[in-house]
Each structure stands twice: as structure tokens, then as C-alpha cells.
Amino acid sequence: MKLSVVIPVYNEQATILEIYQSVKAVDIEKEIIFVDDGSTDGSREILQSLADESTRIVLHDRNMGKGAALRSGFSYVTGDIVIIQDADLEYDPAQYPKLIKPILEGKADVVYGSRFVTGDYRRVLLFWHTVGNKLLTLLSNLFTNLNLTDMETCYKVFRRDVLEKFTIEEDRFGFEPEITAKVAKLNLRIFEMGISYSGRTYSEGKKVGWKDGMSAVRCIIKYNLLR
């Protein structure tokens, strides 16, 4: 099976080459789809130098948000399995074989990589950010009747035919609860796998803030009750 790795990028000049090399090093047949979401720090120029037969570069003229970048990236996937990868170094591509295993074995349609159920390493920081993530996951679970531990995780893995059943509508980080609500309504087989996590502080470039948390609450209600 072929893996499609979709990587949204916004001002990640410091890490983009390292994450590219880490993804390339994973011994799985794959394609890499970078979506530069209007970077102004030189990221898009670096990305354009990486384009080859297995690496596609999609450029947004302006910053539209992570959800919009994924919507663009998903439209180009050709693999059997699709995984979302952040362009920073918080999530380790070496864990792809573990994440796709339930799908390869025919047990799962969707896999979430949980930062909170893991035997691997996890950087210790940002207590209130963790509390916020867990509260949003709890609220999402109340509506979806799932028992996820990490709804907001970057690592979401799908069979490609699952992605073809819905379209991301949210442009920013609200796509996380949106996708979760839409997947839950499809009555799919959803698995979680524990993953390692090396989180960033805000001074190191973390972009999610409290306003995104409030937007997530809106999206949980919108996509579970109003759609």
C-alpha cells in the first residue's frame, strides 16, 4: 500500500528540511504533499527546491489556516492511506509503521495517534494547554459517543476512501473537531495508538491559542448538532 503524507506549512523555515528528511527516511512507499500556507519566512522557497517525482509542493497565495491547507493537500493524494504530519518537530515520522498497522491489518478505517496514552517519551510542559486539550476531547466525546483520549492530535490516519466521504469546511484549527464529528457519524472503525510527543513552547513557535480553543467548542456543537 502507498502512503500519502500531507504536511501543512506556515513559517517553519527552521524545521522544514529536518522534517522532510525524517519523512523521507521512513521505509514505506509514499508520496509527500507539502502545502505552504502563505509563509513569509522563506519556507516556500525551501519547499520549492524539494519538489521531485514523489514530493509535491502546493502554494497558497495567502495564509488561510491549517484546515484550508489540509483541504488543498487532500485533493492531491493518490495513496491508499493518508496521514497528517505537522511541519515542526513535535511528531516523529518514525512512528508511521505503528500508526498504519491497524489499517493494514484490516482492523481500522481511521487511526488517531494519542499523546496521552503512550509508553513512549513525551516532553513535559504547558499544563494548561494539556488541560485544554483534554477538556475539548471530553466535550467532543460527549457528542460523538467515542472514547478518544486525544481529539486534537496532529496524527490522524485515514484510508483514502474515508476522506472522499467528506470535505473539510473549517479553515483554521476547527477542522480537528469537525473531522472527528464527521468520522463518528460514518460509524467507522476508529483506533488509537500511543505516540511519542516533543511539544513546543509558544516561544519556540507553537501557534494554537485560547481563541482556537473557543473555536473548537463552536465546531464541536456545529458539526455534531447542527449538521
N, C-alpha and C positions, 0 to 999 in steps of 0.2 A: 504493500500500500504506500501511496505517496502522501507526504505531509506538507501542508501549506502553512507557513509561519507568517502571520500578519503583524507588522510592527509599526504602530503609530509613533511619529517623531515630532517633538516640538522643542527646539533649543536644547539638544542633547549632544552638542559638539564634543564634550569631554569623554563621553562614554560610547558613542556610536560605533567606532571602529572595534572596540573590545567586544561589544555585544554581537556585532556582525561575525567576528571571528569565533565567538563561543557558539553561535548558532550553526555556523558552517562546520564546526568540529564535530557536531553530533552525527553519528554514523547511521543516518536514516535517509532514504531517498526523500528529497524535499525541494520545495521552492520557497524563496524568501520574498515577501512583498512589503517593502517599506512605503509608508505614506507620510511624506513630510507635510505637516500641517501649518505651513506658513512660517517656518523657522527664520530667524533673523540673525543667528549667531554663527552662521557658516555651516550648519548641519546639512543643508540641502546640497551645498557644493560638494561636501564629502560623499554624500549618498550618490550623487550623480556619477562619481568616479567608481562606484562599486557595481554598477549595472553590468550584468552579463546574462548568459542564457538561463541561469537559474535564479537570478536576482532582479526583480522588477522594482523600479522606482516610480511612485505616483506622487505628483506635486500639487498641493493646494495653493492657490494664489494668495490666500489669507488664512489666518488662524480661525478655525471653525469649531474645534473641540475634538476630544478623543472619540466620542461616538461617531461624529461625522467622518473622521479618519478611518475608523473601522468599517463604516458603511462603504466607503470608497474601496478599501482594501478587499473586502469580501467579494466585491463584484468582479475581481480578477482571479480568484482562487481556482485552481484546476486539480488540486489534490483530493484524496478520498477523506482525509481527516484535516481539520483546521484548528490551529491553536493561536491564541492571542499572546503576544510577547511584548512587554514594555521595553523601551529603548534604553532605560537606565540599567543598573546592575543589581537591582533588588531581587530579581528572579533568575534562577540558574537554568539555562537551557539543557544542561546535562541531565535534567530530570524528565526530559521528553519521553524516553522509553517507558518510564514508570507511569506517566500520565496517560499515554495512549494504550497501555496494555489492556485495560478493561474493554476498550473498543475493539482492539484486535482480536480479543478472545470471544467477541460476540456477546458480552455481558452488558455493555453500556452503550447508550447513544450520546451521552454528554458526560464529561468529567470536569469537576472543579478541583483545583489544587488548593487545599486548605493550609493557611499559615498557622492555624490554631490547633490542629490535630496532626501532630508530626513528631517523629522520632529523630528528625534531622535538626541541624543547627538553626537558630533563629536569633537575630540581633535583638537585644533588649533595649527598647527606647519608646518614647511617646505613649505614655499610659492613656491619656485622654483620647488619643487617636484610636487606640485599640478598643477602648470602651465604646466610642462612637461606632466603629465597625461592627462590634458585637450587638449593639442596640439596633442598628439598621438590619442586620441579619435576622435578629429576633422578630422585628416588625414584619419583614418580608416573609418569614416563615409562618407567621400568624395568618397571613393572607393566602399563601401558596400551599400551606399544609405540608411543606417539605421540612426536613430536619437538617438543613445545611448548617455548617459552623462558620462559613466564610463566604457570604454572598458577594462581597466586594473584591474578592481576589482577582488579580490580573489573569491568572492561569485558568482559562476556560477552554475546553477542548470539545469539538463537535464533529460528528460525521457531517460531511458536506451537505448531504441531502436534508439534514435537520436545519441548517442555515437557510436553505432555499424555501423553508416554510414560513419565514417571517423576515421583515425588514426593520433595521434599527431606525427609530424615529428621533431619538434624543441626540443632540449634537455634542453635549458635554458628558460628564460622568454619570448622568442619569441613565445611561444605557445599561449600567450594571443591574439595577432592579428591573428595568424594562425587559432585558433578555431573560432574567430569571423568571419573571411572571409569564412571559410568552412560552418559555420552555415548559414550565409547570402545567400550563393549560393544554399542552400537547400530550400529556401523560407519557413522557419519555422515561427511559431508564437512566437515572442520574446517579453517578458515583462521585465520591470524594476521595482524594489521595492526599496524604500529608506531604508537604513540601518544605524545603529549606527556604529561609527568607532573610535577606540582608537589607533591611529598610533604610531609607534615607531620612535625615532631618530636613526641616524646611530650609535651613541654611545651605544644605547640600543639594537642594533643587526639588524637593518634594512639592507637588503642585496642588494636591487636593486640600481644600479648606472647609471651614464650617458652612459656608454658603452651598458647597456641593453636598454637604450632609442634609441641609434643608431641602435641596432639590431632590435628593434621593427619597426623602419622605413623600414629597409630592408625587414622584414617579411610582412609588410603591402603591399608593392609593389609586393613581390614574390607571395604571396598567393591570391592576388586579380587580378593581371595582367598576371602572368606567369604560372598559373595553370588552 
